[in-house]
Amino acid sequence: MLDIWLDYKLMADLVARQRANVPGGQLPLPDMSLLSLGQPVTAPPSTPSSAAAMPPANGQRASGPLAPSAAAAVPAEPLTAADAADLHRRADTLFHSKQFKAAQPMFRRLHVHAPRDWIAWMKLGACLTFSGDPAELADGELELRRLSELLPGSPRVYMLLGQNLSRQQRWADCVEAVQRGLQCHPQDDSPDYVIDGLKCARESLDKLGRRDEFESLGGQARAMYPHLAPRLAELTCGLDVEQLKAEGGALMQQKNFAAAVPLFDKVVAARPNDYWMTYNLAVCLTWSARAAEAEPWIAKAIALEPRLPNAHTLLVRNYAVQRKLDSVLDAAQRMMSQPLLDRDYTDKFVEVLTCVKNTHGNGPKLQDLIAKAKARYPASAAQFDAVRK
């Protein structure tokens, strides 16, 4: 839902592509000064006014998508560069923690201060869309329509607009916005925003009784984003993997492992090469009295990503649950010598050492493993020694 970042390189590429389609490469750019006080913005004469063709919001307060922005109500006190950078950092912190209501006035202030800051403007539209306040959806739509006038080739704007219109239960308008987004040139290689927009389009088509049309939308998306084909297939068959992952993760936090197993079963079936989901399935099986069933899934997780210690640690504990004591030692030894990603995994090593102590006691085998752990992470020697006490 929140992958709506738009950096300046992407904008430069977009403008370059637009210039390439204009004879002589002379693409007139809009007068950005018009944005600072919320005055109406006129689209560049040589760019298509794609947003203008979108139907207006129900009860829209002014005629047309380029009505004065709500930013005009914000006092335009000047910000220094340092103040603006600090405000953006604080707004981003709130944004990432999904405190959209609190972040919204900050991004509005940044938009008034620097109308060329596409990131702040788009995040303002996102905050108004996802704040949870129905009264702000129309303002969010207005900001996104105005932004689409200036960036008519940006799929991100239209996909976010589609999510906004879906929340307003304007199903046909949502589908049209997503269709427009699919007509734009892809801007990056990880467009989660496309999936989010398509989810809203699928729901909208369901509401309209036109679900069979989603296959056509999915085909357009596959042509533009071929690497998204597996996820698009999930959408087409109605499987919301991200929702299953979220629900399974919530059950894991509640330690309701047995209930999470069927959810992760479906996720792994849809995404067989996903390390974390394979690992999560193995965790849930291990701690719901199905340790033997978990064993092959742990092995698969290790095969998918041998440099992460999580599955190695789980394998040690799984063998302990099954009382395969020789296997506990073998798995612990393999983990101690396994090349791992470049970070400190002291906590995982302590977990393994503690498991070995519980199964084999405080003897020479444990001492040997502690020595290997200390050689791996010398700064954590005291923590490893504490396992023996």
N, C-alpha and C positions, 0 to 999 in steps of 0.2 A: 504494500500500500504506500509506503513512504519513500520508495526509491525514485524521487523526482528531482534529484540533483541535476543541475545544468551548469557545467563549467564554461569558462570563456573559450577554451579550445573548441568545444563543440559548437559554440556560437560562431566562432571564426570559420569553422568548416561549413556551417550552414550558410553563412553569408557568401562564402566563396562559391558554393554550389549555386546559389541564387544568381550571383553575378555571372556565372558561366552560362546561364540560360538567357541572358539579356544581351542583345547585339552590342558589341563594343565593350561588354562587361561593365557598363555604367548603371549600376543599380542605385537609384536615389534612396537614401536612408531617411527615416522619419526625423522630424524635428523633435529631439528628445526633450528640449526645454518645455514643450507643451505638457509633459507628464508631471512636472515638479509641483504644480499647483492643482492638479486634477482637472485641467481643461480637456475638452474633447480632443482626441487624437485622430488625425486623418491618416489612413493607411497609405503607404508609399504607392504612387500611381502605377508602378510597373510590377507590383506584387499582387497576387489574387487576394481579394477580401473574403477569404473563406469563412472567417468567423461571422461576418455580417450576414451570411446566408442562413446561419443557424437560427432556429425559432427562438423568440424572446422568452424570458422567464415569465411564469404566471405572476401577475401583479408586479411586473418590473416597474421601477419607479421613474424611468425615463424611456423615451422611445429609442430603441436600437441598442446594440451591444457596446457602443462607444460613448455611453452616457458618462457624465463626470464621475471620476472615481471617488469612493468614500475617503480616500487619502486626503482630500481637500479639507476635511474636518480636523486634520492633525496639525497642530502648530508646527511651522517649518523653521524652528530655531536651528541655526547652523551647527553642525557637528564637525569637530576636528577629525583628522584621519585616525588618530589614536582612539578617540571616543567611538567612532563608527566601528572600528575593529573590535573594541571591547563589547559594544552592544551586539555585534554579530555573534561573538563567541557566546555571550550569555543567552541570546535567542536560540542558537544552535543547541545549547545544553538542554533548554526546555523542550525544543523540538524533538530531539532524540529520545527524551524521556516521555514523549507524547503529551506534554503539557501545552497543547495547542492554543488553548484560550489565553494562557499567560504569554506565549511567544508571539501571538498575533500582533499586538500593538508595537512590539519591537520591530518586527519585520515591516510593518507599515511605516514606521518612522524611518527605517533604512531605505525604503522605497522612495519616500519623499525626499530624503537626503541625497540619494544617488539613483536616479531613475534608470541608469544604464546597468545597474546591478540586477541581472536577470535571475540570479539565484534567490536573492531576497524577495523579489516580486513573486516568483513561483512558490516559494515557501509561504508567502503571505496567502496566496490562493489555497495552498494545502491546509494551512491553519484554519482558515475560514470554512473549508470543506469538512475537516475532520474534528472540529472543536466539540461536536456533540450538541451545538446550539442550532436548532433548525432555522432560527432567525438570521443566522450568518451565512446560510447556504447561498442565498441570492447574491450577497456581496461577493462571496467566493466565486460564483459563476461570472459575475461582472468583471472581476479582476482577471480571470482566466480568459475571458473573451477579448478583453483589451490586449492582453499579452499575446493572444493568438493573432491579432491584427498585425503586430510587429514581428512575430515569428511564425508566419503561416506554414513554414516547412518543418515545424518541430512536432514530432509525434508525442513527446512528453506532455505538451500542453493539452492536446486533445484527449489523451488517455486520462489525465487528471480531470479534465472537464467532464468526461464520461462518468467518472466516479461521483463527481458532484451532482450531475443530473440524475444518476441512479438514486442517490440519497434523497433527492427531491421527488422520487417516484415518477419521474418523467421518462418513461421507459423508451419511447420511440426516439426522443432527443438523445438519450444516452447511446443508443445503438448508432445513430447518425454521427455522433462525436467520435466514437471508436472507429467507425468506418473511415472517417477523415484521417484519423491518426494512422491507420494502416496504409493510407495513400502517401504518407510522408516517407522520406528516405530514412532508413535506420541511422541512429546517431552513435551507437556504441554496441559493444558485444554482450552486455549483460542487462538487457532491458526488462527487468522485472515489472516495470511500469506497464509493459504491454500485456503481461499476464493479468495484472490487476485490472486493467481496462477491459480485457476480454471476459474476465469473471463477471464484471458488472453487465457487460453486453449479453452474456449467456442468461443471467438472471432476468434481464429486461425482456429478452425474447421469450423466456418462459412465461413471464407475466402477460405478454402480448399474445400468447398462444402460437408463437412462430418459432419454436425451438429448432425446427428442421433447417432454418436459415443459418444456424450457427456453424454448420459444416462449411458453408461458403466463407464465413469470416475466418474460421480456422485455416482454410486453404490459403487465403490472402496472407495470413500471419506466417504460415509455414514458408511461403514463397519469399517473404521479406526477411524472416528470421529462421533459417533452416535449422540452426542449432537448438531451437526451442521445440523441435518436433515432439520429443517425448512428453514434455509438459503440456503441449497443446493437445496431444492425444488424451492425456488425463482429463483435460477440460471437456473435450468432445464427448467422452464417455461418462462425464458427470462426476468424476472422482476428484475431490478437492484435497490433494495431498497435504498442502500447507495447513489446512484445517485439521486434518488427522494428526499431523505432527504436533500442532499446538495442543490438541486435546490429549494426546499421548504424553506429552511433556508435563502437562498439568497433573495427570494421574501419577506420573513418576514422582513428582514433588510431594504428592500426598502419600507416597509409598503404596499406592494401590496398583502394584505391578501386574497382578493377574488381569485386571480390567484393561490395562494398557496393551497387553500382548496382541489382541486381535487388531488393534489400530495400527501398531507397528508392522504387523504381518502384511497388511494392505499396502503400507508405505513401501516396504522392502520389495514387495511384488511389483510395484509400479516403478521403483527406482533401485534396481538390484545392485548398483555400484555406489550407493550412498553409504560411506563408512559410518557416519554417526548414527544413521537410522538402523543399520545392521547391528551396531554396538548396542544401541538402546533396546532393540529386540532381545539381544542376548542377556542384557542386564535384567530385563523384566522376566525372562524365562528362568534365569538363575535364582532370582529372589521370589519366585512363585512356585517353589518346589518342583521345578522342571529343569534342574541343572543339567541332566544328561542331554535333553533336547537343545539346551543352549550351547553345548560344546562345539558343534559344527558351525554355528553362527559366529562364535568367538573366533574360530579359526579363519572364517571368511573375512571378518573385520580386520584381523591381523594381515591377511593377504592383501586387502585393499589398501591399507596404510600401516606398514610395519614400523614406521618411525614414531608413531604415537603410542604412549605407554598405557593408555586407558584399557585397551583390550588385553594387553599382556597382564596387567594387574588383575583384571576380571578373571582371566584364565587361572591364575594362581588361586584366587578365592573360590572359583567354581570347583577346581579339583579338591580343595579343602572341604567344601560342602559335600562332595561325593566320597570323601575319605580316600581319595587316590593319593596317598602320602608321597610316594616316589615321584608322581607326576607334579606334585606341588613344588618339590625341590628342582626338578628339571625345568619347569616353567619359570621359576624364580631365577635360576642361573641364566637362562636364555635372555630374560629381560635385562639383567645386569650387564650383559655384553652386547645387547642390541643397539645399533646406531639409532639415536633419537633426534628429533627436531631440536634446534638450537635454543633451548630454554631450560630453566631449572625445574626438574621434576622430583624434587626432594619429597614432596608429599606422597607421590605414588610409590617411591622407594620405601618410605617409612611404612606405608600400608602393606607392601609385600613382606617386608621384614617382620612386621607384627604378625602377619598370617603364618609365616614360617615358625616364629617363636611359639605360636599357639598349637601348631601341629607337631613340631619336633623338639620343642623345649629350647633352653638357653645353652646349647651345646656347640661343638666345633663347627657344625654345618651352618648354624646361624652366624658364628663368628666370621666364617669365610665370606658369607654374603655381605656382612657389615663392612668388612675390609674392602670389598669390591665397590660397595656404595660410596664409601669414603674416598676411594680413588677417583670415583666419577665426579663427586661433588664435595671437595675438601672443605668448603665453607660450612657445610651442613654436618660435619663430623659429630658435633655434640648431640644433634637430633638422632643420628643413627646409633650412637652409643647409648642414648636414653632408652632405646628399645630393649636393651638387655636388663634394665633395672626393673 
